[in-house]
Amino acid sequence: MGLIKNFEFGEKALRLRWELTATNIFDHPNWSNPATNISTVAQVGVISGVGGVQGASTGDKPWQREFRMGVRLEW
């Protein structure tokens, strides 16, 4: 989720852009896939932790809510 606001000064010669982005905004867990190794029957189908997309720039992250704010000046 994100919010963006542009501020223009003068005749479009100077512009300030403010943005706020958030990941996992609802702060819910993204569970990992269940175990599928049938050699350990007691563990089949057990979800042992949180998963999600690890180390990627898109998708559901496995950790808590995170915010990022940025300001950009264009002239």
C-alpha positions in Angstrom: 0.0 0.0 0.0 1.3 3.5 -0.7 0.5 7.2 -0.5 2.0 9.8 -2.8 1.7 13.6 -2.7 3.2 15.9 -5.3 3.8 19.6 -4.4 4.5 22.0 -7.3 6.2 25.4 -6.8 6.1 28.1 -9.4 5.4 27.3 -13.1 6.2 23.6 -12.8 9.9 24.5 -12.5 10.3 22.9 -9.1 8.4 19.8 -7.7 8.6 18.0 -4.4 7.3 14.4 -4.2 6.6 12.8 -0.8 5.7 9.1 -0.6 5.0 6.5 2.1 4.8 2.8 1.3 4.0 -0.1 3.5 4.4 -3.9 3.3 2.3 -6.4 5.2 -0.1 -3.5 6.1 -2.6 -5.8 7.9 0.2 -7.5 9.9 -1.0 -11.1 9.3 1.3 -14.1 9.1 2.3 -15.6 5.7 2.6 -19.2 6.5 5.2 -21.4 4.8 4.2 -24.6 2.9 3.4 -27.7 4.9 6.0 -30.5 5.1 5.6 -33.1 2.3 8.4 -35.6 3.1 6.5 -38.9 3.7 9.5 -40.6 5.3 8.7 -38.7 8.5 5.0 -39.5 8.8 4.5 -37.5 12.0 5.6 -34.3 10.2 3.6 -34.6 7.0 1.2 -31.6 6.6 2.8 -29.7 9.5 3.4 -26.0 9.0 6.6 -25.1 10.9 6.9 -21.4 10.5 6.3 -18.3 8.4 7.3 -18.2 4.7 6.4 -15.9 1.9 8.8 -14.5 -0.7 12.3 -14.4 0.9 14.9 -12.1 -0.5 12.7 -10.9 -3.4 11.4 -7.4 -4.0 7.8 -8.3 -4.6 5.2 -10.4 -2.9 4.2 -11.1 0.7 7.0 -10.8 3.1 7.2 -13.2 6.1 8.0 -10.6 8.7 6.0 -7.8 10.4 4.6 -4.6 9.1 7.2 -2.3 7.5 7.0 1.4 6.4 9.2 3.4 4.1 9.1 7.1 3.5 10.9 9.1 0.8 11.2 12.7 -0.5 12.2 13.6 -4.0 13.0 17.0 -5.3 12.9 17.6 -9.1 13.9 20.8 -10.9 
